[in-house]
Amino acid sequence: MAQPWKVLESIPTIEGILELRQRGERDFLIMIGPQVLMNSLSNRSEIMLGQLGCQHVKGGSTPKVLVGGLGMGFTLRGVLDNLPVAAEVVVAELNPVVHGWCRGPLAAMTGHAIADPRVTVEIGDVSDHIARIAAGPAEGRYDAIILDLYRGPHAKTDAKSDPLYGSRAIEKMGNALKPNGVVAIWGEQYDEGFDRRLQNAGFTVTTPRPGKGGLRHVVFLGKRGKKSRIG
């Protein structure tokens, strides 16, 4: 008989009640209302998202990477495992309680990724962070921007004005990247419109689906050309 879930913490948000639940030693859920956002036992697409987003800088000396959305920390773990010791990783996480969970009850599952000295956490909206970097000097730009957000691109995304996946947001991401930089974006399902918007912005796009069998989420992997800015 399965053990019952224990609610470790529950907080109200504008989108519903955000909860961390646990049963057993390594079985955790992050939920918002009735929706499961993350399951600690189903993390292959998150790990691969981090790995794929950093594979082009794995041999670099001082790469700089932005991770949007902390979740349980599995994407961050995938990023760190593919970067050198002198890398810089900025994590933009909207909710400070999630940061606390990754430093507390979830920490051991990712080898305490959030405490890695390469990591800096910024509490705030990743779209605001990207806009700020895109408008700033070239030295602030990233080698990779990796988005692991529970609502990925989908058919109802506003094609122009969505703050993360619309064409305006894609332009800002491109301008926040160094030449030959990469975006890696988690999606629950493949979305043709988002793929097309990335290509229209000058990205070369592939859409791998990590794993074999079962539910296989998609990674939108877009590489910039040598052109220094988009738009």
Secondary structure, 3 states (H helix, E strand, C coil): CCCCCEEEEEEEECCEEEEEEEECCCEEEEEECCEEEEECCCCHHHHHHHHHHHHHHCCCCCCEEEEECCCCCHHHHHHHCCCCCCCEEEEEECCHHHHHHHHCCCHHHHCCHHHCCCEEEEECCHHHHHHHHHCCCHHHCEEEEEECCCCCCCCCCCCCCCCCCCHHHHHHHHHCEEEEEEEEEEECCCCHHHHHHHHHCCCEEECCCCCCCCCCCEEEEEECCCCCCCC
